[in-house]
Amino acid sequence: MNSIKLKLIIIYVAVVLIVMIVSGTFMVRSVRDDEIALTFSRLESFAESLENRIVRVHEPHDFRREDLWVMMDVYDVQGMILSDIGLPIAPMEFIELFSNQSLIDGAILAAVGGDIGFDTRSRAINTDQTMQRWLSYAVPVAIGSDTFIVYTRISAELMNERISRTLTSLVITILISVALTALLWFFLANRITNPIVTMIDRAKAMAQGELSQEIPVHGKDEIGQLAYNFNHMARELSQLDTMRKEFVANVSHELRTPLTSICTYTETLLDGAMEDPETAERFLKIVDDEAQRMSLLVTDLLELSRLDSARTKLDQDVLDLIGLLRVTVRQGQVLAEPKNQTIEFDPPEEACFILANAPRFNQVVFNILSNSIKYSPDDSKISVSVETTDDDYRVYIKDQGVGIPEDSIHRIFERFYRVDKGRSRSMGGTGLGLAIAKEIIEELGGNIYASSAVGEGTTMILRIDKYIEK
């Protein structure tokens, strides 16, 4: 029972078998009831014929006349006339058969009591001296002061044979249906289980590091959707394994460069450069810069790790978006002053409220502003504006920098991605600022995207939901 195919076949066959047995039972009972009703009608009709043709038109001493019974042969139905206590009166063959003994069955007992009787389980001897089961009918008939019982019966063997034939046909039908069902479900189960078996094999291969796995998708049903999602998962594990390798390589590279500089200048200092105060000061300044750069990189990496783990949910409060932006713009202006840059903020007149974490939202805007300041020329202008829609706010941060090529615009939020690697590193960037901004804004329920063209500057757009008081 470890195979899902076998389980499916057994379950479906069991369901079909149960349904057919239940329906077959009702069918057999229905056939039996119909047979009993038909037999009752035949026995009743024959009894009426005996009553009208013999009992009511002839004297009791004539009831035994053989010529009266000649026309009374109706297939296998037997009829007789009994006394009011159940003794056979006519015809002669039954008088001789029962040897002046009263007949006793449910139908006769009811007739002796003055009611019409019908019995489906009577057992009595037949004319051939064999004991049989009968369906019997008896009705009392009053003629003057005398009471007679008209008694008719028919062997139950005929009814049992018809029911048996019906039952046999039903059993054969059930067996054929079960066999066809098992055969059909064998092929259907293959269509269900084969993709699952393939997924198991592919999953094992993925667990061993072979991530480039794909399953053929046949149709759009649940199995097809499962196969499609498996393929999607495999591809994702593969835009992730590649990213992991690139991440490790990038971190190694970013750490190796400053470490190499620190080791080189430290060795130079130890080899005698310490004797020259001017050279020693210059080398120590370089070592300090590189150490600061590594410290910033580690800080950003820890920040990304915290965001990735998402172990703690950010506390969020209702905040004034315009007030937050004013604070961040003032912080950015301090960075812009050495380059004689201007940050212009054009807020809307209406109040704007969001549900967010103030330090984190400030961090997102500041990261974007610092990038705009770094990559914009001296004496340039950076503008910050807010657009209001029915559901959210859009914060636009536009600079007059060098711009971003079209083939790089979709990658600027990747970790360690730099459009101009040499220039970015020389400016002290870690390549993680936009990645951190994207992680934070998405954790706050918003998103970030960019619009840019080479030589025309870059516009970063932050989208965040409005706070609507409930």
TAVENSUL-V282047 format. One record per pair of residues at least 24 apart in sequence whose C-alpha atoms are under 6 Angstrom apart, sorted by the first residue. I is the first residue (numbers start at 1). J is the second residue. D is the distance in Angstrom with one decimal. If there is no record, write none. Layout:
BEGIN
I;J;D / I;J;D
END
This chain:
BEGIN
5;189;5.5 / 9;185;5.8 / 43;152;5.8 / 63;90;5.8 / 64;90;4.9 / 64;91;5.0 / 77;153;5.8 / 77;154;4.8 / 78;152;5.6 / 78;153;5.3 / 79;151;5.7 / 79;152;4.2 / 80;151;5.3 / 81;149;5.8 / 81;150;4.8 / 82;148;5.9 / 82;149;4.9 / 83;148;5.0 / 83;149;6.0 / 84;112;5.9 / 84;147;5.6 / 84;148;5.2 / 107;137;5.5 / 107;138;5.3 / 108;138;5.6 / 111;138;5.8 / 111;139;5.4 / 111;140;5.3 / 211;238;5.3 / 258;290;5.1 / 262;287;5.1 / 297;430;5.8 / 316;355;5.9 / 316;356;4.5 / 316;357;4.6 / 317;355;5.3 / 317;356;5.5 / 318;354;5.6 / 318;355;4.6 / 319;353;5.5 / 319;354;5.4 / 320;352;5.9 / 320;353;4.8 / 321;352;5.5 / 321;353;5.6 / 339;378;4.8 / 340;378;5.9 / 340;379;4.9 / 341;379;4.8 / 341;380;5.1 / 341;381;5.7 / 342;381;4.9 / 343;381;6.0 / 343;382;4.7 / 343;383;5.6 / 344;383;4.7 / 345;383;6.0 / 345;384;4.7 / 345;385;6.0 / 346;385;5.1 / 347;385;5.9 / 353;467;5.5 / 354;466;5.2 / 354;467;4.6 / 355;467;5.7 / 364;437;4.6 / 367;433;5.9 / 372;399;5.7 / 375;401;5.3 / 376;400;5.6 / 376;401;3.8 / 391;466;5.8 / 392;464;5.6 / 392;465;4.2 / 392;466;4.6 / 393;463;5.8 / 393;464;5.6 / 394;462;5.5 / 394;463;4.7 / 395;461;5.6 / 395;462;5.0 / 396;460;5.8 / 396;461;4.8 / 397;459;5.5 / 397;460;5.2 / 398;458;5.8 / 398;459;4.2 / 399;457;5.4 / 399;458;5.6 / 400;457;4.3 / 401;457;4.4 / 402;454;5.9 / 402;455;4.8 / 402;457;5.5 / 403;452;5.7 / 403;453;5.2 / 403;454;4.2 / 403;455;5.3 / 403;456;5.8 / 403;457;4.3 / 403;458;5.2 / 404;452;5.7 / 404;453;5.7 / 404;454;5.3 / 405;454;5.6
END
